[in-house]
Amino acid sequence: LPPVSLDARAKQLVGVNEEDHLILAHQSYKSGKYSQALEHGNAVYEKNPRRTDNLLLLGAIYFQLRDYDLCIAKNEEALAIDPQFAECYGNMANAWKEKGDIDLAIRFYLTAIQLRPNFCDAWSNLASAYTRKGRLNEAAQCCKQALLLNPRLVDAHSNLGNLMKAQGLVQEAYACYLEAIRIDPHFAIAWSNLAGLFMEVGDLNKAMQYYKEAVKLKPSFADAHLNQGNVYKAMGMLQEAVSCYQRALQARPDYAMAYGNLATIYYEQRQLDMAIHCYNQAILCDSRFVEAYNNMGNALKDAGRVEEAINCFQSCLVLQANHPQALTNLGNIYMEWNMISTAASFYKAAIAVTSGLSSPLNNLAVIYKQQGSYADAIACYTEVLRIDPTAADALVNRGNTFKEFGRVAEAIQDYIQAVTIRPNMAEAHANLASAYKDSGHQEAAIASYKQALCLRPDFPEVTCNLLHTLQSVCDWENRDTMFREVEEIIRRQIKMSLLPSVQPFHAIAYPIDPLLALEIRYIYIYILLALTALLFASSVIFSASLFTLIFFPWQPQICDPVFINCFSLWFATICPPTPFTSEGRG
C-alpha cells in the first residue's frame, strides 16, 4: 500500500473520538511506536488539555523519545491540576535521573512514595538512583521493599542484581538477573545486564550471546548495541564493533558515548579525520563529555593541529580541572616545544591528582634525568613500578638512569628483570649488554648483544657495539663481513642525517674508509658545537639532538617513553569491562 499522506493522516485523526485516541495512544506506546502514540496523545490534549491521565502518558512518551524537558513539563501540567498524582512525581524523577540530577530525582521518588507508599516502581527506581550515588545499603532496602510489594517486578530484580554486582557479589547478581528473566523472558534489560556480568568476568562468548538476545528482544536498545560493540572490540573484531555503534546511533541519534566509542576505533586505525568528526559529534550531543574533549585533543595533535588540540585539552580542564590525562597531554606538547619548566608543572599537577597514572611520572623522570637530577628521576621510575611492577619500559629506563648515575650493578638488576618480564624486548637485552661491557663482563655482553640482534636484526647501535666488544676480546670470526656491515650502516646513517653509531675514536681504529672516519669526526664536532651554543643561549637543557637520535657514547639505550598521548580510557576500561550499560529502567 502507498504511504498515507499527511493530509489523509490528519483527517483520520480528526475522525476518532477522545477515548479512542487515548486507547490508540496506549496501544502505540506499548508496541514502541512512540511517534504514533504522540499523535494520538496530542489529539486528546487538543480536545481536553486538563486530562491528567493523558498528560501522564504524554510525559511517558516524551521520556521514551528522550525529550526529558517536555516529559517534565507535561508531568508538571498534570501536577498543577492534581498535586497528589504520585505517578507524575515518579516520571519526573526518571527524567531528572536521565538528565544527571540524581539528587533531585531521589527527592521526587521520595515524594511519589510518600503520596503512594505501595508504589513499587518508584521504590525500584529509587534503588537505582541510590546505587548511582553509592548509597548501597539504602538501595538494597528499596529493592527489598519493591519486591515485597510485587515479587514479580522484573525491574526490581534487575536493579537488585546491579546492586549485588556493585558490591562484587557476582553469584548473587547472576541469580537476580536469572530470576528477572524467569519471570519475563522478554525483559531485554535483564539479558543485557547478564551479558555485562559475563563480560566483567571475561567470558566474551557468553556476553556476546546475551547481548544478541537483548537486541533481538528490543531492536531499539541502544545501550545493548553499544555494549555488544564493546565486546566485539575486545575480541578484535573492529568492523563488527563499528556496525554495533552505528546501530546504537540509529536507535539513539544523540548518543554521545556511541560517537565516542566509534571515534576511538577510528583513532586506533589512524583514520584521524573520521575520529575527529566523531569526537566532535559526541561533544555536540553532550557538551560536558569530558573524555571526548581530551581524546579529540589527542587526535588533533596527531593530525598536526596542535593549537586546536591545546584548546580541546583546556576545554577538558574547564569541565574537570584535575583531569590527569589532559594535564599530561598539555605537558607533552610543551615538552615537545622545549618549554621544559611549563611541561614539568603540568606533569606535577597530573601526579598530584592521581596515583595510578604512569605517563606523567615517566615524562617527569625524563626531565629530571636531563637536568642531572638522577635521584628524582629514579624516584619517579620507582613510583611507576609501584603502580605496575611488570612495566618493563620503566625498568629499562630506571636501569639507564642507574647506569648514568654510576650504579651499574643496580642497572644490571633492572635490565635482567625487564628481560625476564618481556623476553622479546631487544632494547633491554642491548642495554644489559652495555652494562655488562662497562662492568668488564665481555662474554656476557656479547651474548646479550647477540640476543638483541636475534630479536631485532636491524639494530645499528647493537651491531656496532657488538663489533667493538668482539674486537676487545680478539674474536675475529667474520671480521671482514662485520666491518663491511658497519661501514654500510654508517654511510646509511649519514645519508639519512642520523648520528652515526660509531664514535670518532673507534672509527679511527677500525679498518674502514679513512674519509668516512673523518666525516664521522666532523659530524660529532658539529653536534657538540651546536649543543654548546644552545646551552649557552638558554638555561633549558634540550632533549633533542640535531640528528634526531639520542646521543649514544657507544652503548644503546632505549629511549625514555616521552610525550605519548595520554588517552582517556572510558572505552571499555574506565568501568571495566562494560561501560555505559543500561542497568534498570526509569
C-alpha positions as CSV (number, residue, x, y, z in Angstrom):
1,L,0.0,0.0,0.0
2,P,1.2,3.5,-0.7
3,P,2.1,5.6,2.4
4,V,-0.7,7.7,3.9
5,S,-0.3,11.4,3.1
6,L,-0.1,13.9,6.0
7,D,-3.5,15.4,5.0
8,A,-5.1,12.0,4.9
9,R,-3.4,11.1,8.3
10,A,-4.8,14.4,9.8
11,K,-8.3,13.5,8.5
12,Q,-8.1,10.1,10.1
13,L,-7.1,11.6,13.5
14,V,-10.0,14.1,13.3
15,G,-12.4,11.3,12.8
16,V,-11.5,9.5,16.0
17,N,-13.1,10.4,19.4
18,E,-11.2,11.3,22.5
19,E,-11.4,7.9,24.2
20,D,-10.4,6.0,21.1
21,H,-7.4,8.3,20.7
22,L,-6.3,7.6,24.2
23,I,-6.7,3.8,23.6
24,L,-4.7,4.0,20.4
25,A,-2.1,6.1,22.2
26,H,-1.6,3.4,24.8
27,Q,-1.5,0.7,22.2
28,S,1.1,2.5,20.1
29,Y,3.2,3.2,23.3
30,K,3.2,-0.4,24.3
31,S,4.3,-1.5,20.9
32,G,7.1,1.0,20.8
33,K,5.6,3.3,18.2
34,Y,6.2,6.4,20.1
35,S,5.7,8.9,17.3
36,Q,2.2,7.5,16.6
37,A,1.5,7.4,20.3
38,L,2.4,11.1,20.4
39,E,0.0,12.0,17.6
40,H,-2.9,10.3,19.4
41,G,-1.9,11.8,22.8
42,N,-1.7,15.3,21.2
43,A,-5.1,14.8,19.7
44,V,-6.6,14.1,23.1
45,Y,-4.7,17.1,24.5
46,E,-6.2,19.4,21.9
47,K,-9.7,18.2,22.9
48,N,-9.0,18.2,26.7
49,P,-5.7,19.8,27.9
50,R,-6.7,19.1,31.6
51,R,-6.9,15.4,31.3
52,T,-4.3,14.2,33.7
53,D,-4.1,10.6,32.6
54,N,-3.3,11.8,29.1
55,L,-0.7,14.3,30.4
56,L,0.9,11.4,32.3
57,L,1.0,9.4,29.1
58,L,2.4,12.3,27.1
59,G,5.2,12.6,29.7
60,A,6.0,8.9,29.3
61,I,6.1,9.2,25.5
62,Y,8.4,12.2,25.6
63,F,10.6,10.2,28.0
64,Q,10.9,7.4,25.5
65,L,11.6,9.9,22.8
66,R,14.4,11.2,25.1
67,D,12.9,14.7,25.3
68,Y,13.2,14.9,29.0
69,D,12.4,18.6,29.3
70,L,9.0,18.1,27.7
71,C,8.5,15.0,29.8
72,I,9.0,17.1,32.9
73,A,6.7,19.9,31.5
74,K,3.8,17.5,30.9
75,N,4.0,16.0,34.3
76,E,4.2,19.5,35.9
77,E,1.0,20.4,34.0
78,A,-0.7,17.3,35.5
79,L,0.5,18.1,39.0
80,A,-0.8,21.7,38.6
81,I,-4.2,20.0,38.2
82,D,-3.8,17.2,40.6
83,P,-0.9,17.8,43.2
84,Q,-1.4,14.3,44.7
85,F,-0.6,12.4,41.4
86,A,2.2,10.2,42.6
87,E,3.0,8.7,39.2
88,C,3.8,12.2,37.8
89,Y,6.5,12.6,40.6
90,G,7.9,9.2,39.7
91,N,8.1,10.0,36.0
92,M,9.7,13.4,36.7
93,A,12.2,11.7,38.8
94,N,13.0,9.3,35.9
95,A,13.6,12.3,33.6
96,W,15.8,14.1,36.1
97,K,17.8,11.0,36.6
98,E,18.4,10.7,32.9
99,K,19.4,14.4,32.9
100,G,22.0,13.6,35.5
101,D,20.5,15.4,38.6
102,I,20.3,12.3,40.8
103,D,19.7,14.3,44.0
104,L,16.5,15.9,42.5
105,A,15.4,12.5,41.2
106,I,15.7,11.0,44.6
107,R,13.7,13.8,46.1
108,F,10.8,13.2,43.6
109,Y,10.9,9.5,44.1
110,L,10.5,10.0,47.8
111,T,7.6,12.4,47.2
112,A,5.9,9.8,45.0
113,I,6.4,7.1,47.7
114,Q,5.1,9.5,50.4
115,L,1.9,10.0,48.3
116,R,1.6,6.3,47.5
117,P,3.6,4.0,49.8
118,N,2.8,0.9,47.8
119,F,4.3,2.4,44.6
120,C,6.6,-0.5,43.8
121,D,8.1,1.0,40.6
122,A,9.1,4.2,42.5
123,W,10.8,2.0,45.2
124,S,12.7,0.1,42.4
125,N,13.8,3.2,40.6
126,L,14.8,4.9,43.9
127,A,17.0,1.9,44.5
128,S,18.7,2.5,41.1
129,A,19.2,6.2,42.0
130,Y,20.7,5.3,45.3
131,T,23.0,2.8,43.6
132,R,24.3,5.6,41.3
133,K,25.0,7.7,44.3
134,G,26.9,4.9,46.0
135,R,24.3,4.6,48.8
136,L,24.2,0.8,48.5
137,N,22.5,0.0,51.9
138,E,19.6,2.3,51.1
139,A,19.4,0.9,47.6
140,A,19.2,-2.6,48.9
141,Q,16.3,-1.7,51.3
142,C,14.4,-0.1,48.4
143,C,14.8,-3.1,46.2
144,K,13.6,-5.4,49.0
145,Q,10.6,-3.1,49.6
146,A,9.7,-3.1,45.9
147,L,9.9,-6.9,45.8
148,L,7.8,-7.2,49.0
149,L,5.1,-5.2,47.3
150,N,5.5,-7.1,44.0
151,P,7.6,-10.2,43.9
152,R,7.3,-10.4,40.1
153,L,8.6,-6.8,39.4
154,V,11.4,-7.6,37.0
155,D,12.9,-4.1,37.2
156,A,13.5,-4.6,40.9
157,H,15.1,-8.0,40.4
158,S,17.4,-6.5,37.8
159,N,18.2,-3.5,39.9
160,L,19.0,-5.7,42.9
161,G,21.3,-7.6,40.6
162,N,23.1,-4.3,39.7
163,L,23.4,-3.6,43.4
164,M,24.9,-7.0,44.0
165,K,27.4,-6.5,41.1
166,A,28.4,-3.1,42.5
167,Q,29.4,-4.9,45.8
168,G,31.3,-7.6,43.9
169,L,28.7,-10.3,44.7
170,V,28.8,-11.9,41.2
171,Q,26.8,-15.1,42.0
172,E,24.1,-13.1,43.8
173,A,23.8,-10.7,40.8
174,Y,23.6,-13.6,38.4
175,A,20.8,-15.1,40.4
176,C,18.9,-11.8,40.4
177,Y,19.2,-11.4,36.6
178,L,18.1,-15.0,36.1
179,E,15.1,-14.5,38.3
180,A,14.1,-11.5,36.2
181,I,14.4,-13.5,33.0
182,R,12.5,-16.4,34.5
183,I,9.6,-14.1,35.3
184,D,9.7,-12.3,32.0
185,P,11.9,-14.0,29.3
186,H,11.3,-11.0,27.1
187,F,12.8,-8.5,29.5
188,A,15.7,-7.2,27.4
189,I,17.4,-5.2,30.2
190,A,18.0,-8.3,32.3
191,W,19.6,-10.1,29.3
192,S,21.8,-7.0,28.7
193,N,22.8,-6.9,32.4
194,L,23.5,-10.6,32.4
195,A,25.8,-10.1,29.4
196,G,27.6,-7.3,31.2
197,L,28.2,-9.7,34.1
198,F,29.8,-12.3,31.8
199,M,31.9,-9.6,30.1
200,E,33.1,-8.5,33.6
201,V,34.4,-12.0,34.3
202,G,36.0,-12.3,30.9
203,D,33.6,-14.7,29.2
204,L,33.2,-12.8,26.0
205,N,31.4,-15.5,24.1
206,K,28.5,-15.7,26.6
207,A,28.5,-11.9,26.9
208,M,28.0,-11.7,23.1
209,Q,25.3,-14.4,23.2
210,Y,23.3,-12.5,25.8
211,Y,23.7,-9.1,24.1
212,K,22.4,-10.6,20.9
213,E,19.4,-11.8,22.8
214,A,18.8,-8.4,24.3
215,V,18.9,-6.6,20.9
216,K,16.7,-9.3,19.3
217,L,14.1,-8.7,22.0
218,K,14.4,-4.9,21.8
219,P,16.0,-3.8,18.5
220,S,15.9,-0.1,19.6
221,F,18.0,-0.9,22.8
222,A,20.9,1.5,22.1
223,D,22.8,0.6,25.3
224,A,22.9,-3.1,24.4
225,H,24.1,-2.3,20.8
226,L,26.8,-0.2,22.3
227,N,28.0,-2.8,24.7
228,Q,27.8,-5.5,22.1
229,G,30.2,-3.3,20.1
230,N,32.5,-3.2,23.2
231,V,32.5,-7.0,23.2
232,Y,33.4,-7.1,19.5
233,K,36.2,-4.6,20.1
234,A,37.6,-6.7,23.0
235,M,37.5,-9.7,20.6
236,G,39.5,-7.6,18.0
237,M,36.5,-7.7,15.5
238,L,36.6,-3.9,14.8
239,Q,34.3,-3.8,11.8
240,E,31.6,-5.6,13.7
241,A,32.1,-3.2,16.6
242,V,31.7,-0.2,14.2
243,S,28.5,-1.7,12.9
244,C,27.1,-2.1,16.5
245,Y,28.0,1.5,17.4
246,Q,26.3,2.7,14.2
247,R,23.2,0.7,15.1
248,A,23.3,2.3,18.6
249,L,23.3,5.7,16.8
250,Q,20.4,4.7,14.6
251,A,18.4,3.8,17.7
252,R,19.5,7.0,19.6
253,P,20.9,9.6,17.2
254,D,22.2,11.8,20.1
255,Y,24.1,9.0,21.8
256,A,27.4,10.7,22.7
257,M,29.0,7.6,24.0
258,A,28.4,5.7,20.8
259,Y,30.1,8.5,18.8
260,G,32.9,8.5,21.3
261,N,33.5,4.7,21.1
262,L,33.2,4.9,17.3
263,A,35.8,7.7,17.3
264,T,38.1,5.5,19.4
265,I,38.2,2.8,16.8
266,Y,38.9,5.3,14.0
267,Y,41.7,6.8,16.2
268,E,43.3,3.4,16.7
269,Q,43.1,2.8,13.0
270,R,44.8,6.2,12.4
271,Q,41.7,7.5,10.5
272,L,42.2,10.8,12.2
273,D,39.7,12.9,10.2
274,M,36.9,10.4,11.0
275,A,38.0,10.2,14.6
276,I,37.9,14.0,14.9
277,H,34.5,14.2,13.3
278,C,33.0,11.6,15.6
279,Y,34.5,13.1,18.7
280,N,33.1,16.5,17.6
281,Q,29.7,14.8,17.1
282,A,29.9,13.4,20.6
283,I,30.6,16.8,22.0
284,L,27.7,18.3,20.1
285,C,25.5,15.6,21.7
286,D,26.9,16.2,25.1
287,S,28.8,19.5,25.6
288,R,30.0,18.2,29.0
289,F,31.6,15.0,27.7
290,V,34.9,15.5,29.3
291,E,36.7,12.5,27.8
292,A,35.7,13.4,24.3
293,Y,37.5,16.7,24.6
294,N,40.7,15.0,25.8
295,N,40.6,12.3,23.2
296,M,39.8,14.7,20.4
297,G,42.8,16.7,21.5
298,N,44.9,13.6,21.0
299,A,43.5,13.1,17.5
300,L,44.0,16.8,16.6
301,K,47.6,16.7,17.9
302,D,48.4,13.6,15.9
303,A,46.9,15.3,12.8
304,G,49.3,18.2,13.3
305,R,46.6,20.6,14.5
306,V,48.4,21.4,17.8
307,E,46.7,24.7,18.6
308,E,43.2,23.1,18.3
309,A,44.5,20.2,20.4
310,I,45.5,22.7,23.2
311,N,42.0,24.2,23.0
312,C,40.5,20.8,23.5
313,F,42.7,19.9,26.5
314,Q,41.9,23.3,28.0
315,S,38.2,22.8,27.5
316,C,38.5,19.4,29.2
317,L,40.2,21.1,32.2
318,V,37.5,23.8,32.3
319,L,35.0,21.0,32.9
320,Q,37.3,19.0,35.2
321,A,40.2,21.0,36.5
322,N,42.0,17.9,37.9
323,H,41.8,15.7,34.7
324,P,45.1,13.9,34.8
325,Q,45.2,12.8,31.1
326,A,44.5,16.4,29.8
327,L,47.2,17.8,32.2
328,T,49.7,15.1,31.0
329,N,48.9,15.8,27.3
330,L,49.4,19.5,27.7
331,G,52.7,18.7,29.4
332,N,53.6,16.6,26.4
333,I,53.0,19.5,24.0
334,Y,55.1,22.0,26.0
335,M,57.8,19.3,26.3
336,E,57.9,19.0,22.6
337,W,58.2,22.8,22.3
338,N,61.2,22.6,24.7
339,M,59.2,24.6,27.3
340,I,60.6,22.3,30.0
341,S,59.5,24.1,33.2
342,T,56.0,24.5,31.9
343,A,55.8,20.9,30.9
344,A,57.1,19.8,34.3
345,S,54.4,21.9,36.0
346,F,51.7,20.1,34.1
347,Y,53.2,16.7,34.9
348,K,53.4,17.6,38.6
349,A,49.8,18.7,38.5
350,A,48.8,15.4,36.9
351,I,50.7,13.4,39.5
352,A,49.1,15.5,42.3
353,V,45.6,14.5,41.3
354,T,46.1,10.8,40.6
355,S,48.0,7.9,42.0
356,G,47.5,5.4,39.2
357,L,48.8,7.1,36.0
358,S,52.3,6.3,35.0
359,S,52.7,8.6,31.9
360,P,53.3,11.9,33.8
361,L,55.8,10.1,36.1
362,N,57.7,8.7,33.2
363,N,57.8,12.1,31.5
364,L,58.8,14.0,34.6
365,A,61.6,11.4,35.1
366,V,62.9,12.3,31.6
367,I,63.1,16.0,32.6
368,Y,64.8,15.2,35.9
369,K,67.3,13.0,34.1
370,Q,68.1,15.7,31.5
371,Q,68.7,18.1,34.3
372,G,71.0,15.7,36.1
373,S,68.6,15.1,39.0
374,Y,69.2,11.4,38.8
375,A,67.8,10.6,42.3
376,D,64.5,12.4,41.4
377,A,64.3,10.5,38.1
378,I,64.9,7.2,39.9
379,A,62.2,8.0,42.4
380,C,59.7,8.7,39.5
381,Y,60.5,5.4,37.8
382,T,60.2,3.6,41.1
383,E,56.7,5.0,41.6
384,V,55.8,3.8,38.1
385,L,56.9,0.4,39.1
386,R,54.8,0.6,42.2
387,I,51.8,1.2,40.0
388,D,52.8,-1.6,37.6
389,P,55.6,-3.9,38.7
390,T,55.6,-5.5,35.2
391,A,56.4,-2.2,33.4
392,A,59.4,-3.4,31.5
393,D,60.0,0.0,29.9
394,A,60.2,1.7,33.3
395,L,62.7,-0.9,34.5
396,V,64.9,-0.3,31.4
397,N,64.7,3.5,31.9
398,R,65.4,3.2,35.6
399,G,68.3,1.0,34.7
400,N,69.6,3.6,32.2
401,T,69.4,6.2,35.0
402,F,71.2,4.0,37.4
403,K,73.9,3.4,34.8
404,E,74.4,7.1,34.1
405,F,74.5,7.7,37.9
406,G,77.3,5.1,38.2
407,R,75.2,2.5,39.9
408,V,75.9,-0.2,37.3
409,A,75.1,-3.2,39.4
410,E,71.6,-1.9,40.1
411,A,71.2,-1.1,36.4
412,I,72.0,-4.7,35.6
413,Q,69.4,-6.0,38.0
414,D,66.8,-3.8,36.4
415,Y,67.7,-4.9,32.9
416,I,67.6,-8.6,33.9
417,Q,64.2,-8.1,35.5
418,A,63.0,-6.4,32.3
419,V,64.1,-9.2,30.0
420,T,62.5,-11.7,32.5
421,I,59.2,-9.9,32.2
422,R,59.5,-9.3,28.4
423,P,62.0,-11.7,26.9
424,N,61.4,-10.3,23.4
425,M,62.4,-6.8,24.3
426,A,65.5,-6.2,22.2
427,E,66.4,-2.9,23.8
428,A,66.5,-4.4,27.3
429,H,69.0,-7.1,26.1
430,A,71.0,-4.4,24.4
431,N,71.2,-2.2,27.5
432,L,72.0,-5.3,29.6
433,A,74.9,-6.0,27.2
434,S,76.2,-2.4,27.5
435,A,76.1,-2.6,31.3
436,Y,77.9,-6.0,31.3
437,K,80.5,-4.5,28.9
438,D,81.1,-1.5,31.2
439,S,81.5,-3.9,34.2
440,G,84.1,-5.9,32.3
441,H,81.9,-8.9,31.7
442,Q,82.7,-9.1,28.0
443,E,81.4,-12.6,27.3
444,A,78.0,-11.9,28.9
445,A,77.9,-8.6,26.9
446,I,78.5,-10.5,23.7
447,A,75.7,-13.0,24.5
448,S,73.3,-10.2,25.2
449,Y,74.2,-8.2,22.1
450,K,73.7,-11.3,20.0
451,Q,70.3,-12.0,21.7
452,A,69.2,-8.4,20.9
453,L,70.2,-8.8,17.2
454,C,68.3,-12.1,17.1
455,L,65.2,-10.3,18.2
456,R,65.8,-7.2,16.1
457,P,68.3,-7.8,13.2
458,D,68.1,-4.1,12.1
459,F,69.6,-2.6,15.2
460,P,72.6,-0.5,14.1
461,E,73.8,0.5,17.5
462,V,73.9,-3.1,18.7
463,T,75.7,-4.2,15.5
464,C,78.4,-1.6,16.0
465,N,78.7,-2.2,19.8
466,L,79.0,-6.0,19.3
467,L,81.8,-5.4,16.8
468,H,83.7,-3.3,19.3
469,T,83.2,-5.8,22.1
470,L,84.3,-8.7,19.9
471,Q,87.4,-6.7,19.0
472,S,88.2,-6.1,22.7
473,V,88.3,-9.9,23.3
474,C,90.2,-10.5,20.0
475,D,87.4,-12.5,18.4
476,W,87.9,-12.0,14.7
477,E,85.5,-14.6,13.3
478,N,83.5,-13.0,10.4
479,R,85.7,-9.9,10.9
480,D,85.7,-8.6,7.3
481,T,81.9,-9.2,6.9
482,M,81.1,-7.3,10.1
483,F,83.3,-4.3,9.2
484,R,81.7,-4.1,5.8
485,E,78.3,-4.2,7.5
486,V,79.3,-1.4,10.0
487,E,80.6,0.7,7.1
488,E,77.3,0.3,5.3
489,I,75.4,1.3,8.5
490,I,77.5,4.5,8.9
491,R,77.0,5.6,5.3
492,R,73.3,5.0,5.5
493,Q,73.0,6.9,8.8
494,I,74.9,9.9,7.4
495,K,72.8,9.9,4.2
496,M,69.6,10.0,6.4
497,S,71.1,12.7,8.7
498,L,71.3,10.4,11.6
499,L,74.0,10.4,14.2
500,P,76.5,7.6,13.3
501,S,76.5,4.7,15.7
502,V,80.3,4.6,15.7
503,Q,82.3,7.2,17.7
504,P,85.2,9.1,16.0
505,F,87.9,7.4,18.2
506,H,86.5,3.9,17.3
507,A,86.2,4.8,13.6
508,I,89.9,5.8,13.5
509,A,90.8,2.4,15.0
510,Y,88.6,0.5,12.5
511,P,89.8,-0.7,9.1
512,I,87.2,1.4,7.3
513,D,87.4,4.1,4.6
514,P,89.6,6.9,6.2
515,L,87.4,9.6,4.6
516,L,84.3,8.1,6.2
517,A,86.1,8.1,9.6
518,L,87.0,11.8,9.0
519,E,83.3,12.6,8.2
520,I,82.2,10.9,11.4
521,R,84.6,13.2,13.3
522,Y,83.3,16.3,11.6
523,I,79.7,15.3,12.4
524,Y,80.4,14.8,16.1
525,I,82.3,18.1,16.3
526,Y,79.4,19.9,14.6
527,I,76.9,18.3,17.0
528,L,79.0,19.3,20.1
529,L,79.4,22.9,18.9
530,A,75.7,23.2,18.1
531,L,74.7,21.8,21.5
532,T,77.2,24.1,23.3
533,A,75.7,27.1,21.5
534,L,72.2,26.1,22.5
535,L,73.2,25.6,26.1
536,F,74.8,29.0,26.3
537,A,71.7,30.5,24.6
538,S,69.2,29.1,27.1
539,S,69.1,27.8,30.6
540,V,66.9,25.0,29.4
541,I,68.6,21.6,28.8
542,F,67.3,20.5,25.4
543,S,66.3,16.9,24.9
544,A,66.6,16.6,21.1
545,S,69.8,16.5,19.1
546,L,70.1,17.9,15.6
547,F,70.3,14.4,14.2
548,T,67.0,13.0,15.6
549,L,68.6,10.2,17.6
550,I,69.6,10.3,21.2
551,F,73.4,10.8,21.5
552,F,74.9,7.4,22.4
553,P,78.5,7.3,23.6
554,W,78.6,3.8,22.1
555,Q,76.1,1.9,24.1
556,P,72.5,1.8,23.0
557,Q,69.7,2.9,25.3
558,I,66.0,2.5,24.9
559,C,64.5,6.0,24.5
560,D,62.6,7.1,27.6
561,P,58.8,6.9,26.6
562,V,58.1,10.6,26.5
563,F,55.2,12.5,25.1
564,I,52.9,9.6,24.4
565,N,49.3,10.8,24.2
566,C,47.5,10.0,27.4
567,F,44.2,8.6,26.2
568,S,41.2,8.6,28.4
569,L,40.2,5.0,28.6
570,W,36.5,5.5,29.0
571,F,36.0,3.0,26.2
572,A,35.6,-0.4,27.7
573,T,38.1,0.2,30.6
574,I,37.0,3.1,32.7
575,C,34.5,0.9,34.4
576,P,35.7,-2.4,33.2
577,P,34.6,-4.2,31.3
578,T,31.1,-2.9,30.5
579,P,30.9,0.8,30.3
580,F,27.7,2.6,29.7
581,T,25.4,-0.3,30.3
582,S,21.7,0.2,30.8
583,E,21.0,-1.1,34.2
584,G,17.4,-0.9,35.1
585,R,14.9,1.4,33.5
586,G,13.3,4.6,34.8
